[in-house]
């Protein structure tokens, strides 16, 4: 998670990324190395692969909540998402196409 800290000496404000388990570990100012205090804010930043933020998607003309919602909208509108395929999938597709062309050329000869 991202936590906001403020230096007790120079009042420099900075963010620290750390695990919740390490919350009790003291932090020090990046400028003057004095002890810093954690600030309590209403903003919570959670980091991780499973967390997503809702954002406006111009292709759909609306806010998309998460990956599942994006896939549902694409299916409903008959759209296909491109550019997010895994490299292995792309290689497999082109390898199969090459094999098919090779097999056809052998049949002709």
Buried (B, 14 or more C-beta within 10 A) or exposed (E): BEBBBBBBEEEBEBEBEEEEEEEEEEBEBEEEEEEBEBEEEEEEEEEEEEEBEEEEBEEBEEEBBBEEBBEEBBEEEEEEEEEEEEEEEEEEEEEEEEEEEEEEEEEEE
